[in-house]
Amino acid sequence: EVTVTAAALGGVPTAEITVDGIEPRHVVLYFHGGVYVMGDAFLAADLASQVGRRMQAEVISVDYRLAPEHPYPAAVDDALAAYEALLHDGIAPSDIAFVGESAGGGLAIATLVNARDHGLPLPAAAFVMSPYADLTLAGTTIETRREVDPLLSRELLQARVTDYTSGQDAALGLISPIFADLSGLPPLIIQAGTHEVLLDDAVRLAQQAATADVEVTLDITPGVPHVFQAYYPILDEAAAALDRAGLFLTAQLAAAERVTSQVHY
């Protein structure tokens, strides 16, 4: 039911993901996870297609360069180049949503900040799952949730932080968007589970967004792990969370479309 095609945007490799029987009305720019050192655009296609299915959207998964071979700012540069190319191709920003999981969630927020700072029009909305948004690892749940998180730990993350930052300050806003100025960003939905060490990244990111007058929905599901949405075939909570995110994004895209048509009118 899902077709994945290798492509490129602005010189950056991508995976184009389409769902059979869906006439795409929007475009999702998708950023995969993997703590900036693992994963790729194609591995993310299954979860990404679930978002596209709920939004009636084509999904373009960005195959950004990975550390340690390509440390910061390679991923950030690739993400911005892909978004710029999408706009250059004539896709209206009101028809675009950013979606990311884990490191890709942090990268999605960093790309919004970066696009804003470059004077680009911003997409209609963004959806991030279990965002890895603080590479200084200052979140309290890094310690308090270590016993219940089957996937991540401070030790595992710390080893990879150095690979990505490569001597740069981990508190830079485009590395750890928890420390960025988030003002002017589009509406966000941030989802996380209570059984993950990065829970505090999601909570603090939502607080930062709210403080910056950004419309933000923080959606926490109890008893589930990091990027639990990936378990949608076997976990009812995962499918339900994806449904909520799909409704949120669809509503935001419709609102952005209305504003755009009024402006043109």
Secondary structure by P-SEA (a helix, b strand, c coil): cbbbbbbccccbbbbbbbbcccccccccbbbbbccccccccccaaaaaaaaaaaccbbbbbbbcccccccccaaaaaaaaaaaaaaaaaccccccbbbbbccaaaaaaaaaaaaaaaaccccccbbbbcccccccccccccccccccccccccaaaaaaaccccccccccccccccccccccccccbbbbbbbccccaaaaaaaaaaaaaaaccbbbbbbbccccccccccccccaaaaaaaaaaaaaaaaaaaaaaaaaaaaac
